[in-house]
Amino acid sequence: MSLPDFFFERVTSEIHQQMEGVLALADRLARHPLGADAQACVAGVSEAAACVRQILASTADLKDAATRGMAFEPAPKRLRDLADEIEARWGAKASKSGVTLLVSYDGAPEMTALIDPSRVIQAFDGFIAQALAGVRHGAVEATLRAHPSGDMVRLEGRVRGGGERNIGDALDIQEIEALFGLETALSVAVGRQIISALGGQVHTEDNAGAGETLVFEFTAPHAVESIGEEEAKNLHAPQRAAHILVVDDNATNRMVAQTLCEMFDCTSESAVDGVEALEAARTGRFDLILMDIKMPRMDGVTATHAIRALAGDAGLVPIIALTANADPEDAAGYLAAGMNGVVEKPMKPEHLLKALQDNLGGGKESVAA
């Protein structure tokens, strides 16, 4: 970590800690019998401290997104529950501003997707905050729609504002700050970064009446349910966890692969292209590499050739191709390039598990099912 990064993290951490203390003290004061003016002052202190805390969190997220990439922690999530959490999070805030917030879910009642729920809520946070700031009265509508498509779910978030002030996706951060303030501008920027990192898009649509609707879309896999705990135990995989490098330029694909690795009690790290994969492989700390084929800067086949040229055990690490092009001719080409197997996208848990067992089995007790 560089010195500027070190001090940035130390300073932001210290400010965050102090703001938590201010909020705790304000909460304690609010429980005492105070006059109306004093209660208003305490509420103002709480609101200001919460604002500072949010600005710090958003700034840290944006810095991480620019330097290390947006981090995700995927988990199975029932989507109608996600909509309920958004309503609980924003309903009182909207009402306090004199605005009615209507949150709805459009999809199968039990639809479950493999997502990072907190990140999706963060995306809604930014866009709802922007819509509320642009509405002086009336209603803001937030909708989560789920469209199943094979093994994937296309998720569509819609935030409809009825105000006269623009909530468009074309506004830059300075314009949003000028209209709605720094906290909202940073929250919107984080929301855009999240959707971009998920391979999604953000756009606006004109409403039939006043205002606009901001729409964001991305795809996520159905939550993995095909291998239950008892079934997994019957697969007789070895017991010590392997450490796996997941290489893919698509954030959703990385999330899926890392979640499946975790399901099989393997630890993992990720890389976004062949250049990063080669640098990681040089360390020799991985038991296996899951390698996407089509990536910017350096593709998977080129990266495999480069890894195989490394000296010692680092050049011998098993490499499994992850690809949507897994017909026999393509698979033969990947094997000829030095890869040890092929797993077709979208990944099935049982297919990945077999590839792990085939390449980490025997005397190397690496995969726990």
HELIX and SHEET records of a PDB file:
HELIX    1   1 LEU A    3  ALA A   30  1                                  28    
HELIX    2   2 ALA A   36  THR A   67  1                                  32    
HELIX    3   3 LEU A   79  LYS A   96  1                                  18    
HELIX    4   4 PRO A  117  ALA A  133  1                                  17    
HELIX    5   5 ILE A  173  PHE A  180  1                                   8    
HELIX    6   6 LEU A  182  ALA A  197  1                                  16    
HELIX    7   7 GLU A  229  LYS A  233  1                                   5    
HELIX    8   8 ALA A  251  MET A  263  1                                  13    
HELIX    9   9 GLY A  274  ARG A  282  1                                   9    
HELIX   10  10 GLY A  300  ARG A  308  1                                   9    
HELIX   11  11 GLY A  312  LEU A  316  5                                   5    
HELIX   12  12 PRO A  328  ALA A  336  1                                   9    
HELIX   13  13 PRO A  349  LEU A  360  1                                  12    
SHEET    1   A 2 ALA A  75  ARG A  78  0                                        
SHEET    2   A 2 THR A 112  ILE A 115 -1                                        
SHEET    1   B 5 VAL A  99  ASP A 106  0                                        
SHEET    2   B 5 GLY A 138  SER A 149  1                                        
SHEET    3   B 5 MET A 152  ARG A 160 -1                                        
SHEET    4   B 5 GLU A 212  PRO A 221 -1                                        
SHEET    5   B 5 GLN A 201  ASP A 206 -1                                        
SHEET    1   C 5 THR A 267  ALA A 271  0                                        
SHEET    2   C 5 HIS A 243  VAL A 247  1                                        
SHEET    3   C 5 LEU A 288  ASP A 292  1                                        
SHEET    4   C 5 ILE A 319  THR A 323  1                                        
SHEET    5   C 5 GLY A 341  GLU A 344  1                                        
END                                                                             
